[in-house]
Amino acid sequence: MNMEKIDGKTSQKQAERMKRLTETAGDTTMGKVLRQFWHPIALSKSVAAGTAKRVRLLSEDLTLYRGQGGNVHLVGARCAHRGTLLHTGWIEGDQVRCMYHGWKYDGSGQCTERPAERPGTEGSVRIGAYPVREYCGVIFTYMGEGAPPDFDLVRRSSCEQEGVFLLQRKEIWPCNWLQVAENSLDAVHVSFAHQMGKVGAFGQAIPAEVPEVSYEETSAGICQTAIRRLGEKNQVRVSDWTFPYGNTVVIPSVKAGDPWMEVTNWMVPVDDEHTIRISLRAAPSTSPEADEALKRYFDECDDYNSADHHDELFAGHYPDDPLVRLTSAQDYVALIGQGTIADRASECLGASDRGISMLRKILWREMDAVETGKPPKQWRRLDKPSQLMG
């Protein structure tokens, strides 16, 4: 009886410790760690000039809008007056006006006009606002305190080279960000999850042999190496995983024989129960015809979100697709199958889960720094990116 109580207390303590890793609000320790970084929030093409949309990031509701001149801004979700959602209003120049009583705000959150109030009184009214940056067709924001860090950690040299074209995707899944991030540090799942249902270009190009995996902390995050023994020739696949949740790998193209693409996947916390998956692919240009065919394929996949096909996927009906929709669906089933927030206190990890264990230790280390007031690690982009395929 006493042993059961001790075990129960130990299990509860472990569950509470694991839960802290999944929290994203600004008053939580993990939320404060996350707010030290730039986060992708939307695709540039999703916000046309003169339009606004409601977005959510790190458990906070916000208004993302693009002024008529093309500049993007991120301000609070609601008007300070009566709390109406600002995205339901309209854009005037570089500012957004509330549809309820016409209060107007600039990109810094400053109220610039209150039509029914005495002129000059609007200066005392301000809503929240955050800096934004557009990079390679993706909109990023910084939601921490003070001046933002250099916009460098998320950059990829492959996306800035000549001879490539960029492809962007976004999905929102009903699960916590951490299980999506941990999946990217689990090279073994490729040998199983991506052989499920149908075997597409990804499952064909990455052999089903279970890899030998190794992990090393870098200046940017974690270097993951997966070696698959294929007779005399091994396949070596490396992931440059960037803290707190960005993963850069190479993947095959849609058509066999075409050059592989470098892809960066960001697993962005919407809140504790939802995650934005934003992908940025750098595809080598080969010929006008091949480039156009690849762009057309990605356009066709643009509105595919595995969450919209939940029931059919869990019934084993996977999309008849060579790459994007299929690999998304396979990951979706594996991750959503863990629950909205995975029960990590009940796991049984093995040696192949070293990457997941390393990530959690790093997260706890960074959380301890926040709680004790010590300086966190100064993460910086790798001076020389790893060779992602060998």
Secondary structure as a PSIPRED ss2 file (coil, helix, strand):
# PSIPRED VFORMAT (PSIPRED V4.0)

   1 M C   1.000  0.000  0.000
   2 N H   0.000  1.000  0.000
   3 M H   0.000  1.000  0.000
   4 E H   0.000  1.000  0.000
   5 K H   0.000  1.000  0.000
   6 I H   0.000  1.000  0.000
   7 D H   0.000  1.000  0.000
   8 G H   0.000  1.000  0.000
   9 K H   0.000  1.000  0.000
  10 T H   0.000  1.000  0.000
  11 S H   0.000  1.000  0.000
  12 Q H   0.000  1.000  0.000
  13 K H   0.000  1.000  0.000
  14 Q H   0.000  1.000  0.000
  15 A H   0.000  1.000  0.000
  16 E H   0.000  1.000  0.000
  17 R H   0.000  1.000  0.000
  18 M H   0.000  1.000  0.000
  19 K H   0.000  1.000  0.000
  20 R H   0.000  1.000  0.000
  21 L H   0.000  1.000  0.000
  22 T H   0.000  1.000  0.000
  23 E C   1.000  0.000  0.000
  24 T C   1.000  0.000  0.000
  25 A C   1.000  0.000  0.000
  26 G C   1.000  0.000  0.000
  27 D C   1.000  0.000  0.000
  28 T C   1.000  0.000  0.000
  29 T H   0.000  1.000  0.000
  30 M H   0.000  1.000  0.000
  31 G H   0.000  1.000  0.000
  32 K H   0.000  1.000  0.000
  33 V H   0.000  1.000  0.000
  34 L H   0.000  1.000  0.000
  35 R C   1.000  0.000  0.000
  36 Q C   1.000  0.000  0.000
  37 F C   1.000  0.000  0.000
  38 W E   0.000  0.000  1.000
  39 H E   0.000  0.000  1.000
  40 P E   0.000  0.000  1.000
  41 I E   0.000  0.000  1.000
  42 A E   0.000  0.000  1.000
  43 L E   0.000  0.000  1.000
  44 S H   0.000  1.000  0.000
  45 K H   0.000  1.000  0.000
  46 S H   0.000  1.000  0.000
  47 V C   1.000  0.000  0.000
  48 A C   1.000  0.000  0.000
  49 A C   1.000  0.000  0.000
  50 G C   1.000  0.000  0.000
  51 T E   0.000  0.000  1.000
  52 A E   0.000  0.000  1.000
  53 K E   0.000  0.000  1.000
  54 R E   0.000  0.000  1.000
  55 V E   0.000  0.000  1.000
  56 R E   0.000  0.000  1.000
  57 L E   0.000  0.000  1.000
  58 L C   1.000  0.000  0.000
  59 S C   1.000  0.000  0.000
  60 E E   0.000  0.000  1.000
  61 D E   0.000  0.000  1.000
  62 L E   0.000  0.000  1.000
  63 T E   0.000  0.000  1.000
  64 L E   0.000  0.000  1.000
  65 Y E   0.000  0.000  1.000
  66 R E   0.000  0.000  1.000
  67 G C   1.000  0.000  0.000
  68 Q C   1.000  0.000  0.000
  69 G C   1.000  0.000  0.000
  70 G C   1.000  0.000  0.000
  71 N C   1.000  0.000  0.000
  72 V E   0.000  0.000  1.000
  73 H E   0.000  0.000  1.000
  74 L E   0.000  0.000  1.000
  75 V E   0.000  0.000  1.000
  76 G E   0.000  0.000  1.000
  77 A C   1.000  0.000  0.000
  78 R E   0.000  0.000  1.000
  79 C C   1.000  0.000  0.000
  80 A C   1.000  0.000  0.000
  81 H C   1.000  0.000  0.000
  82 R C   1.000  0.000  0.000
  83 G C   1.000  0.000  0.000
  84 T C   1.000  0.000  0.000
  85 L E   0.000  0.000  1.000
  86 L H   0.000  1.000  0.000
  87 H H   0.000  1.000  0.000
  88 T H   0.000  1.000  0.000
  89 G C   1.000  0.000  0.000
  90 W E   0.000  0.000  1.000
  91 I E   0.000  0.000  1.000
  92 E E   0.000  0.000  1.000
  93 G C   1.000  0.000  0.000
  94 D C   1.000  0.000  0.000
  95 Q E   0.000  0.000  1.000
  96 V E   0.000  0.000  1.000
  97 R E   0.000  0.000  1.000
  98 C C   1.000  0.000  0.000
  99 M C   1.000  0.000  0.000
 100 Y C   1.000  0.000  0.000
 101 H C   1.000  0.000  0.000
 102 G C   1.000  0.000  0.000
 103 W C   1.000  0.000  0.000
 104 K E   0.000  0.000  1.000
 105 Y E   0.000  0.000  1.000
 106 D C   1.000  0.000  0.000
 107 G C   1.000  0.000  0.000
 108 S C   1.000  0.000  0.000
 109 G C   1.000  0.000  0.000
 110 Q E   0.000  0.000  1.000
 111 C E   0.000  0.000  1.000
 112 T E   0.000  0.000  1.000
 113 E E   0.000  0.000  1.000
 114 R C   1.000  0.000  0.000
 115 P C   1.000  0.000  0.000
 116 A C   1.000  0.000  0.000
 117 E C   1.000  0.000  0.000
 118 R C   1.000  0.000  0.000
 119 P C   1.000  0.000  0.000
 120 G C   1.000  0.000  0.000
 121 T C   1.000  0.000  0.000
 122 E H   0.000  1.000  0.000
 123 G H   0.000  1.000  0.000
 124 S H   0.000  1.000  0.000
 125 V C   1.000  0.000  0.000
 126 R E   0.000  0.000  1.000
 127 I C   1.000  0.000  0.000
 128 G C   1.000  0.000  0.000
 129 A E   0.000  0.000  1.000
 130 Y E   0.000  0.000  1.000
 131 P C   1.000  0.000  0.000
 132 V E   0.000  0.000  1.000
 133 R E   0.000  0.000  1.000
 134 E E   0.000  0.000  1.000
 135 Y E   0.000  0.000  1.000
 136 C C   1.000  0.000  0.000
 137 G C   1.000  0.000  0.000
 138 V E   0.000  0.000  1.000
 139 I E   0.000  0.000  1.000
 140 F E   0.000  0.000  1.000
 141 T E   0.000  0.000  1.000
 142 Y E   0.000  0.000  1.000
 143 M C   1.000  0.000  0.000
 144 G C   1.000  0.000  0.000
 145 E C   1.000  0.000  0.000
 146 G C   1.000  0.000  0.000
 147 A C   1.000  0.000  0.000
 148 P C   1.000  0.000  0.000
 149 P C   1.000  0.000  0.000
 150 D C   1.000  0.000  0.000
 151 F C   1.000  0.000  0.000
 152 D C   1.000  0.000  0.000
 153 L C   1.000  0.000  0.000
 154 V C   1.000  0.000  0.000
 155 R C   1.000  0.000  0.000
 156 R C   1.000  0.000  0.000
 157 S H   0.000  1.000  0.000
 158 S H   0.000  1.000  0.000
 159 C H   0.000  1.000  0.000
 160 E H   0.000  1.000  0.000
 161 Q C   1.000  0.000  0.000
 162 E C   1.000  0.000  0.000
 163 G C   1.000  0.000  0.000
 164 V E   0.000  0.000  1.000
 165 F E   0.000  0.000  1.000
 166 L E   0.000  0.000  1.000
 167 L E   0.000  0.000  1.000
 168 Q E   0.000  0.000  1.000
 169 R E   0.000  0.000  1.000
 170 K E   0.000  0.000  1.000
 171 E E   0.000  0.000  1.000
 172 I E   0.000  0.000  1.000
 173 W E   0.000  0.000  1.000
 174 P C   1.000  0.000  0.000
 175 C C   1.000  0.000  0.000
 176 N C   1.000  0.000  0.000
 177 W H   0.000  1.000  0.000
 178 L H   0.000  1.000  0.000
 179 Q H   0.000  1.000  0.000
 180 V H   0.000  1.000  0.000
 181 A H   0.000  1.000  0.000
 182 E H   0.000  1.000  0.000
 183 N H   0.000  1.000  0.000
 184 S C   1.000  0.000  0.000
 185 L C   1.000  0.000  0.000
 186 D C   1.000  0.000  0.000
 187 A H   0.000  1.000  0.000
 188 V H   0.000  1.000  0.000
 189 H H   0.000  1.000  0.000
 190 V H   0.000  1.000  0.000
 191 S H   0.000  1.000  0.000
 192 F C   1.000  0.000  0.000
 193 A H   0.000  1.000  0.000
 194 H H   0.000  1.000  0.000
 195 Q H   0.000  1.000  0.000
 196 M C   1.000  0.000  0.000
 197 G C   1.000  0.000  0.000
 198 K C   1.000  0.000  0.000
 199 V C   1.000  0.000  0.000
 200 G C   1.000  0.000  0.000
 201 A H   0.000  1.000  0.000
 202 F H   0.000  1.000  0.000
 203 G H   0.000  1.000  0.000
 204 Q H   0.000  1.000  0.000
 205 A H   0.000  1.000  0.000
 206 I C   1.000  0.000  0.000
 207 P C   1.000  0.000  0.000
 208 A C   1.000  0.000  0.000
 209 E C   1.000  0.000  0.000
 210 V C   1.000  0.000  0.000
 211 P C   1.000  0.000  0.000
 212 E E   0.000  0.000  1.000
 213 V E   0.000  0.000  1.000
 214 S E   0.000  0.000  1.000
 215 Y E   0.000  0.000  1.000
 216 E E   0.000  0.000  1.000
 217 E E   0.000  0.000  1.000
 218 T C   1.000  0.000  0.000
 219 S C   1.000  0.000  0.000
 220 A C   1.000  0.000  0.000
 221 G E   0.000  0.000  1.000
 222 I E   0.000  0.000  1.000
 223 C E   0.000  0.000  1.000
 224 Q E   0.000  0.000  1.000
 225 T E   0.000  0.000  1.000
 226 A E   0.000  0.000  1.000
 227 I E   0.000  0.000  1.000
 228 R E   0.000  0.000  1.000
 229 R C   1.000  0.000  0.000
 230 L C   1.000  0.000  0.000
 231 G C   1.000  0.000  0.000
 232 E C   1.000  0.000  0.000
 233 K C   1.000  0.000  0.000
 234 N C   1.000  0.000  0.000
 235 Q E   0.000  0.000  1.000
 236 V E   0.000  0.000  1.000
 237 R E   0.000  0.000  1.000
 238 V E   0.000  0.000  1.000
 239 S E   0.000  0.000  1.000
 240 D E   0.000  0.000  1.000
 241 W E   0.000  0.000  1.000
 242 T E   0.000  0.000  1.000
 243 F C   1.000  0.000  0.000
 244 P C   1.000  0.000  0.000
 245 Y C   1.000  0.000  0.000
 246 G E   0.000  0.000  1.000
 247 N E   0.000  0.000  1.000
 248 T E   0.000  0.000  1.000
 249 V E   0.000  0.000  1.000
 250 V E   0.000  0.000  1.000
 251 I E   0.000  0.000  1.000
 252 P C   1.000  0.000  0.000
 253 S C   1.000  0.000  0.000
 254 V C   1.000  0.000  0.000
 255 K C   1.000  0.000  0.000
 256 A C   1.000  0.000  0.000
 257 G C   1.000  0.000  0.000
 258 D C   1.000  0.000  0.000
 259 P C   1.000  0.000  0.000
 260 W C   1.000  0.000  0.000
 261 M E   0.000  0.000  1.000
 262 E E   0.000  0.000  1.000
 263 V E   0.000  0.000  1.000
 264 T E   0.000  0.000  1.000
 265 N E   0.000  0.000  1.000
 266 W E   0.000  0.000  1.000
 267 M E   0.000  0.000  1.000
 268 V E   0.000  0.000  1.000
 269 P E   0.000  0.000  1.000
 270 V E   0.000  0.000  1.000
 271 D E   0.000  0.000  1.000
 272 D C   1.000  0.000  0.000
 273 E C   1.000  0.000  0.000
 274 H E   0.000  0.000  1.000
 275 T E   0.000  0.000  1.000
 276 I E   0.000  0.000  1.000
 277 R E   0.000  0.000  1.000
 278 I E   0.000  0.000  1.000
 279 S E   0.000  0.000  1.000
 280 L E   0.000  0.000  1.000
 281 R E   0.000  0.000  1.000
 282 A E   0.000  0.000  1.000
 283 A E   0.000  0.000  1.000
 284 P E   0.000  0.000  1.000
 285 S C   1.000  0.000  0.000
 286 T C   1.000  0.000  0.000
 287 S C   1.000  0.000  0.000
 288 P H   0.000  1.000  0.000
 289 E H   0.000  1.000  0.000
 290 A H   0.000  1.000  0.000
 291 D H   0.000  1.000  0.000
 292 E H   0.000  1.000  0.000
 293 A H   0.000  1.000  0.000
 294 L H   0.000  1.000  0.000
 295 K H   0.000  1.000  0.000
 296 R H   0.000  1.000  0.000
 297 Y H   0.000  1.000  0.000
 298 F H   0.000  1.000  0.000
 299 D H   0.000  1.000  0.000
 300 E H   0.000  1.000  0.000
 301 C H   0.000  1.000  0.000
 302 D C   1.000  0.000  0.000
 303 D C   1.000  0.000  0.000
 304 Y C   1.000  0.000  0.000
 305 N C   1.000  0.000  0.000
 306 S H   0.000  1.000  0.000
 307 A H   0.000  1.000  0.000
 308 D H   0.000  1.000  0.000
 309 H H   0.000  1.000  0.000
 310 H H   0.000  1.000  0.000
 311 D H   0.000  1.000  0.000
 312 E H   0.000  1.000  0.000
 313 L H   0.000  1.000  0.000
 314 F H   0.000  1.000  0.000
 315 A C   1.000  0.000  0.000
 316 G C   1.000  0.000  0.000
 317 H C   1.000  0.000  0.000
 318 Y C   1.000  0.000  0.000
 319 P C   1.000  0.000  0.000
 320 D C   1.000  0.000  0.000
 321 D C   1.000  0.000  0.000
 322 P C   1.000  0.000  0.000
 323 L C   1.000  0.000  0.000
 324 V H   0.000  1.000  0.000
 325 R H   0.000  1.000  0.000
 326 L H   0.000  1.000  0.000
 327 T H   0.000  1.000  0.000
 328 S H   0.000  1.000  0.000
 329 A H   0.000  1.000  0.000
 330 Q H   0.000  1.000  0.000
 331 D H   0.000  1.000  0.000
 332 Y H   0.000  1.000  0.000
 333 V H   0.000  1.000  0.000
 334 A H   0.000  1.000  0.000
 335 L H   0.000  1.000  0.000
 336 I H   0.000  1.000  0.000
 337 G C   1.000  0.000  0.000
 338 Q C   1.000  0.000  0.000
 339 G C   1.000  0.000  0.000
 340 T C   1.000  0.000  0.000
 341 I C   1.000  0.000  0.000
 342 A C   1.000  0.000  0.000
 343 D C   1.000  0.000  0.000
 344 R H   0.000  1.000  0.000
 345 A H   0.000  1.000  0.000
 346 S H   0.000  1.000  0.000
 347 E C   1.000  0.000  0.000
 348 C C   1.000  0.000  0.000
 349 L C   1.000  0.000  0.000
 350 G C   1.000  0.000  0.000
 351 A H   0.000  1.000  0.000
 352 S H   0.000  1.000  0.000
 353 D H   0.000  1.000  0.000
 354 R H   0.000  1.000  0.000
 355 G H   0.000  1.000  0.000
 356 I H   0.000  1.000  0.000
 357 S H   0.000  1.000  0.000
 358 M H   0.000  1.000  0.000
 359 L H   0.000  1.000  0.000
 360 R H   0.000  1.000  0.000
 361 K H   0.000  1.000  0.000
 362 I H   0.000  1.000  0.000
 363 L H   0.000  1.000  0.000
 364 W H   0.000  1.000  0.000
 365 R H   0.000  1.000  0.000
 366 E H   0.000  1.000  0.000
 367 M H   0.000  1.000  0.000
 368 D H   0.000  1.000  0.000
 369 A H   0.000  1.000  0.000
 370 V H   0.000  1.000  0.000
 371 E H   0.000  1.000  0.000
 372 T H   0.000  1.000  0.000
 373 G C   1.000  0.000  0.000
 374 K C   1.000  0.000  0.000
 375 P C   1.000  0.000  0.000
 376 P C   1.000  0.000  0.000
 377 K C   1.000  0.000  0.000
 378 Q C   1.000  0.000  0.000
 379 W C   1.000  0.000  0.000
 380 R C   1.000  0.000  0.000
 381 R C   1.000  0.000  0.000
 382 L C   1.000  0.000  0.000
 383 D C   1.000  0.000  0.000
 384 K C   1.000  0.000  0.000
 385 P C   1.000  0.000  0.000
 386 S C   1.000  0.000  0.000
 387 Q C   1.000  0.000  0.000
 388 L C   1.000  0.000  0.000
 389 M E   0.000  0.000  1.000
 390 G C   1.000  0.000  0.000
